[in-house]
Amino acid sequence: MKRIRQVSLVLLLVIVIASMAADILAPGGYSTQYREVPNAAPGRHHLLGTDALGRDRMARTLYGTRVSLLLAPAAALLSTLLAALIGGFAGYLGGFWQRASMAVTDLFLSLPWLFLLITVRAMLPLNVSPTVSVVVTFALLGVLGWAAAARVVCAGAAGMRDSDFVLLARASGISRSRLLAVHVLPNLRPVLLAQFWLSIPIFILAEANLGILGLGVAEPLPSWGSLLRELEDLAIFPGAYWRLVPLILLILVVTSFQFVISKQEVPA
């Protein structure tokens, strides 16, 4: 298991470095159109061929990977911060505040999260610039994805509410807000880190689903979602297996994340 985690970590690092070096590996850019060679097969000038508009697939794959791998952690950070605030306050205050907060959390959890995300995104303007669509997409992921983590954080904060060090700090006259920020939340750091790392592959898959439905990152900026959307017409081009590269990358990244964040097996 340890070796699998090491291989997964190396694979993730290679993919991240390649996506960060997209300007060097694909200097032509993701939006440049080579109109004379649309839907071209892989060749010396276009290693993964071109799409229907003549854009280089390798460039779009690298830039799309960069978008997903940079902004999914940003969305995970936002959702983790919301979970820390909502779950931390609810667990520490207890009583009515905990019951009310967990009732709202249960309401969020009872709704199909992906359908809720699709509904909210569909209500927003679709004809926005690529930059705005990126911000909107991943901000929605972060704002709507806090509920499961908040319940875990709430349980951890409630367990510390009557602990000796919290009672001692409370007896010394420290305010509730400072007590939560200085003593409770720092002791929940392992829980928050775990929720952060678990959220990244979830948000990567969520963005891919939005992109397939045309509700994700707007053209011409690529993302894994928009790249996977091109597989809809794969039946028109039988044998064009190079089109599956974004799907293979998505599977590799999500699987590698699962191996990296999983616990090591305890020897018998």
C-alpha positions in Angstrom: 0.0 0.0 0.0 2.8 2.4 0.8 4.4 1.8 -2.6 1.0 2.5 -4.3 0.8 5.8 -2.4 4.3 6.8 -3.5 3.5 6.0 -7.1 0.3 7.9 -6.9 2.0 10.9 -5.4 4.7 10.9 -8.1 2.0 10.6 -10.8 0.1 13.5 -9.3 3.3 15.6 -9.2 4.1 14.8 -12.8 0.6 15.8 -14.0 0.7 19.0 -11.9 4.1 20.0 -13.2 3.1 19.2 -16.8 0.0 21.4 -16.5 2.0 24.2 -14.9 4.4 24.0 -17.8 1.6 24.3 -20.4 3.0 27.5 -21.8 6.3 25.7 -22.6 4.9 22.4 -23.7 2.2 23.9 -25.8 3.3 27.4 -26.8 0.6 27.7 -29.4 -2.0 28.2 -26.7 -5.4 26.6 -26.2 -7.4 28.9 -28.4 -5.3 29.1 -31.5 -7.1 27.6 -34.5 -5.4 25.7 -37.2 -8.3 25.9 -39.7 -6.5 23.8 -42.4 -6.4 20.7 -40.1 -9.7 20.3 -38.2 -10.3 16.9 -36.5 -6.7 15.9 -37.4 -5.1 12.7 -36.1 -2.0 12.9 -33.9 1.1 14.0 -35.7 4.4 15.7 -35.4 2.9 19.2 -35.0 -0.2 18.1 -32.9 0.7 15.2 -30.7 -3.0 14.6 -29.8 -4.5 15.9 -33.0 -6.9 18.8 -33.3 -10.6 19.3 -32.4 -13.4 20.3 -34.7 -12.3 23.9 -34.7 -8.7 23.0 -35.4 -7.4 23.7 -31.9 -4.5 21.7 -30.6 -5.8 18.9 -28.2 -2.6 18.6 -26.3 -2.6 22.3 -25.5 -6.3 22.2 -24.4 -5.7 19.1 -22.3 -2.7 20.7 -20.5 -4.5 24.0 -19.9 -7.7 22.2 -18.9 -5.8 20.1 -16.4 -4.3 23.3 -15.0 -7.7 24.9 -14.5 -9.2 21.9 -12.7 -6.1 21.2 -10.5 -5.7 24.8 -9.4 -9.3 25.7 -8.8 -10.6 22.5 -7.2 -8.3 23.0 -4.2 -9.5 26.6 -4.0 -13.1 25.5 -3.9 -12.1 22.8 -1.3 -10.4 25.5 0.8 -13.6 27.7 0.7 -15.8 24.8 1.7 -13.5 23.8 4.5 -13.5 27.3 5.9 -17.3 27.4 5.8 -17.4 24.0 7.5 -15.0 25.2 10.1 -17.0 28.3 10.9 -20.5 26.7 10.8 -19.5 23.4 12.3 -17.1 24.9 14.8 -19.5 27.5 16.2 -22.4 25.0 16.3 -20.4 22.3 18.1 -18.8 24.7 20.6 -22.0 26.7 21.4 -24.2 23.6 21.6 -27.9 23.8 22.5 -30.2 25.7 20.2 -27.3 26.9 17.9 -26.1 23.3 17.3 -29.7 22.0 16.7 -30.4 24.8 14.3 -27.1 24.6 12.4 -27.4 20.8 12.1 -31.0 21.1 10.9 -29.8 23.4 8.0 -26.9 21.0 7.4 -29.2 18.0 7.3 -31.4 19.9 4.8 -28.4 20.4 2.5 -27.4 16.8 2.9 -30.9 15.5 2.1 -30.9 17.3 -1.2 -29.0 15.6 -4.1 -25.9 17.8 -4.0 -25.1 17.5 -7.7 -28.7 18.3 -8.7 -28.6 21.3 -6.4 -25.4 22.5 -7.9 -26.8 22.1 -11.4 -30.0 23.9 -10.5 -28.2 26.9 -9.0 -25.7 27.1 -11.9 -28.4 26.9 -14.4 -30.2 29.9 -12.8 -27.1 32.1 -13.3 -26.2 33.7 -16.6 -24.6 31.3 -19.1 -23.2 33.9 -21.5 -20.4 35.2 -19.3 -16.7 35.5 -19.9 -14.5 32.5 -19.4 -12.8 34.1 -16.3 -16.2 34.8 -14.7 -17.5 31.3 -15.5 -14.4 29.8 -13.8 -14.9 31.9 -10.6 -18.7 31.2 -10.6 -18.3 27.5 -11.1 -15.7 26.8 -8.4 -17.2 29.4 -6.0 -20.5 27.5 -6.2 -18.7 24.2 -5.5 -17.2 25.7 -2.4 -20.3 27.4 -1.2 -22.6 24.4 -1.7 -20.1 21.7 -0.6 -19.6 22.5 3.1 -22.4 20.5 4.7 -20.8 17.0 5.1 -17.6 18.5 6.4 -19.5 20.8 8.8 -21.2 17.8 10.5 -17.8 16.2 11.1 -16.3 19.4 12.5 -19.4 20.0 14.7 -18.9 16.6 16.3 -15.3 17.3 16.9 -16.0 20.7 18.4 -18.8 19.3 20.6 -16.3 16.7 22.0 -13.9 19.5 23.0 -16.6 21.7 24.6 -16.2 20.2 28.1 -12.6 19.2 27.8 -10.2 20.3 30.6 -8.2 22.8 28.5 -11.3 24.5 27.2 -12.8 24.8 30.7 -9.5 26.2 32.0 -9.4 28.8 29.2 -13.0 29.7 29.9 -12.3 30.1 33.6 -9.5 32.5 32.8 -12.0 34.9 31.2 -11.2 34.4 27.6 -14.0 35.4 25.2 -15.9 32.7 23.3 -14.8 33.9 19.9 -11.1 33.9 20.9 -11.5 30.5 22.7 -12.9 29.0 19.5 -10.2 30.6 17.3 -7.2 29.9 19.5 -8.1 26.7 21.3 -10.9 24.7 19.5 -10.3 25.1 15.8 -6.5 24.6 15.9 -7.1 21.2 17.7 -9.5 20.4 14.8 -6.7 20.9 12.2 -6.4 17.2 11.4 -10.1 16.9 10.8 -10.1 20.1 8.6 -7.1 18.9 6.6 -8.8 15.5 6.0 -12.0 17.2 4.8 -9.9 19.5 2.6 -8.1 16.7 0.8 -11.2 14.6 0.5 -13.1 17.5 -1.2 -10.6 18.0 -4.0 -11.4 14.9 -6.1 -15.1 15.4 -5.3 -15.0 18.9 -6.8 -12.9 17.8 -9.8 -15.7 15.3 -10.6 -18.4 17.8 -9.9 -16.9 20.3 -12.3 -16.5 17.6 -14.9 -20.2 16.8 -14.6 -21.1 20.5 -15.0 -18.8 20.8 -18.0 -20.4 17.8 -19.7 -23.8 19.5 -19.3 -22.5 22.8 -20.6 -22.8 24.5 -17.2 -19.1 24.7 -16.3 -16.2 26.7 -17.6 -17.1 28.7 -20.7 -15.3 28.5 -24.0 -12.7 29.0 -25.2 -11.1 28.3 -21.8 -10.8 24.5 -21.5 -11.4 22.3 -18.4 -11.8 18.6 -17.9 -15.6 19.1 -18.2 -15.5 20.8 -21.5 -12.9 18.3 -22.8 -15.1 15.3 -21.8 -18.1 16.9 -23.5 -16.3 16.3 -26.8 -16.6 12.6 -26.3 -20.3 12.9 -27.2 -19.5 12.6 -30.9 -16.8 9.9 -30.5 -19.0 7.5 -32.4 -18.6 9.6 -35.5 -14.9 9.1 -35.4 -14.3 5.4 -34.7 -10.8 4.6 -33.6 -10.0 8.1 -32.4 -8.7 6.8 -29.1 -6.5 9.8 -28.5 -9.7 11.7 -27.6 -9.9 9.6 -24.4 -6.7 11.2 -23.0 -8.7 13.8 -20.8 -10.9 11.0 -19.4 -7.8 8.8 -18.7 -6.1 11.8 -16.9 -9.3 12.4 -14.9 -9.4 8.8 -13.7 -5.7 8.8 -12.9 -5.9 12.0 -10.9 -9.0 11.1 -8.9 -7.7 7.6 -8.2 -4.3 8.9 -7.2 -5.9 11.3 -4.8 -7.8 8.5 -3.2 -4.6 6.5 -2.7 -2.6 9.5 -1.4 -5.1 10.5 1.2 -6.0 7.0 2.4 -4.5 5.7 5.6 -1.7 3.3 5.4 -2.5 -0.3 6.2 -1.7 -1.3 9.7 0.5 -4.4 9.7 -1.0 -7.4 11.5 
